[in-house]
Amino acid sequence: MDRGLDAGDVIKVGSSVEIEALDTPGHTMSHVCLLTRTDQPALICGDTLFNAGAGNCHNGGHPNELYDTFANILANLPDETLIYPGHDYMGNNLEFTLDREPDNARAQSLLDEVGGQDPNAALVSTMALEKEINTFLRLRSPSVIAALRESFPDLSDAPDPREVFVKLRELRNSW
């Protein structure tokens, strides 16, 4: 509490827990996620990554920076990394995924599973699961791109992942 953290700083808790600070701008320009260095890593991701979603950029953030965080940091975490977001928007985020990618059977089955879940016993996602259900990590999916083109006819013929991400974030702002 008495000093700031820089990217890569490691906090030691006792003799067995190490937590690495990750610089994850986008939601805000000075956002930090915490990654445990344990047998099964866990990411405390605040408002950067949500189950099946991405943080907004309304409070001084920027979608291009958020894309860089997703593409260069989050997508490279081990698949077994547990995800602990700051809020639970999973149901609504899965509905957004299915609106963009209606053929995502895993997102549909998960929505059926978590629809009435007890928030005190909520599903803990992993990076592997997020790569299946989180539209913001599925930027090359033909159905995501096709559905996005319906909302943004000016989308380029072969959009790169950054363009898809930024358009998805824009769409999610008003969805």
N, C-alpha and C positions, 0 to 999 in steps of 0.2 A: 504494500500500500504506500510505501514511501519512495518508490522509484518507478519510472516508466519502463516500458519494455520495447526493445527493438526486435525486428525480424531475426529469428534464429536464437534469441535468448532462451535459455533453459532454466526453468524453475524446478528446484528439487524439493520434494515433500518427503520428509523422512529419508530412509535409506533405499527405498525401492520404487519411488514414483518420480518420474521426470516429465515435465510438461514443456513443450516447445511453443514459443510464440510465433505465429504466422502472420505476416503482414498481408491482409486481405481487403484492400480497398474496393470500393464500388458502391456498396450500400451507403457508406460514408467514406470520405477519403482517408480517414484514420481508423479503420476498423481492424480488429485483431481477432483471430481465432486461436484456440489453444488445442494442441495435439498432444495426447499422452504418448509417451514412449514406453509402452507396456506390451506384453505378449499379444494382447488384442488391443490395437490402438483405438482411441476414441477421440472424436473431434467435437469440441464445444464451439459451435459455430455462430452463436448469437443470431444476428439478422442477415448474415451473408447467404447461407445455404439453409433452406427449409426442406422438410420432407416433401419431395415431389415439387419443389419450387425454388425460387431465387428471391433474395431481398429486393425491395424497391430502392429507388435512387432519389427519392423526394427530399431527403434531408442533407443535401450537399454532396451526394454521391454522383456517379456517372456510369451509364451502362457499358461504355467501352472499358473502363477500369474493372467493372464487375465481370465482364467477359474474360479479361486477362486473368483475374483471380480464379474463375472457374476452369479455364483452359490450361493454365500454367501451374496451378497449385492443387485445387480440389480434385480435378479429374485424374491427377497423378497419385493420389493417396492409395494405399493398399485397399483392395476390394473388401477386406474384412473390417475396415475401420467403422466403428459404431458412430452414428450421427446423433448429436444432441443439439437441436436448434433452440433458439430463444423462445419460440412460440410453436404451438401445434396448429397448423393450417392444412394438415394432410388431406382431409376430405375435399376441401375446396380446391387445393392444388391438383389433386387427382382428377377432379372434374375438368380443370383447365387442360391437363394433359390429354384427357379423352376428347375434349373439344378440338384440340389441335391434332391429335393422333388417335382417331376413333378405333383403329385396328390394334391398339395396344392391349392385348389380352391380359397381360400381367397387371397393368394399371387398373383394368376393370375388376379383376378378381380381388385385388387389394382393396379397392374402394368398397366392394361387397363385404370384405373382412372387417374393415376399420370403421364402417359407417356409424355404428353405435358404440364404439369402444369407450371404455372408462378412461377418462383423461389421467387418472392416477395409476393406470396400468397400461399406458399407451405403448404401441409397437415401437421398438427401437430399430430404426433403419440401419442399413450399412451402405457403403459406397457401391457395392455390387448391385444392391437393390435400386439405389438411386439411378444408376446407369441404365436400368430397365424402365423406370417409371417417371423420371424427372425430365420433362421436355427440354430444360435448359442444359441437359447433358446429352441430348439426342439430336444434335444440330445437323446431322447428316441424314436423318431419317427422311425418305422420300415422302411419306405421308405428312410429316410435320411441315416440310417445305411446301407441299401442294396445298395444305390447308392454310398456311400462312399467305400464300399467293392470293387466295380468295380475299383476304383482308387488305393485302398490299399488292395490287396489280403491278406496281413499279419494281417489285423484287426482281433482281437480275435473273437471267436465265439459269445460271449456275452459281447460286449464292454461296459465298464462303461462310464458314461457321460464325464468324463475328457478325456478319450482316444478319444472319438468321437469329442469333442471340439478341441483338439490339432490337430487331423488329418484334421478337417474342416479348421482350421486356416492355416495349411500348404498348403492345396489345394487352399485356397483363395489367398494365396501369388502369385500364378502363374496363376490363372484363368483369 
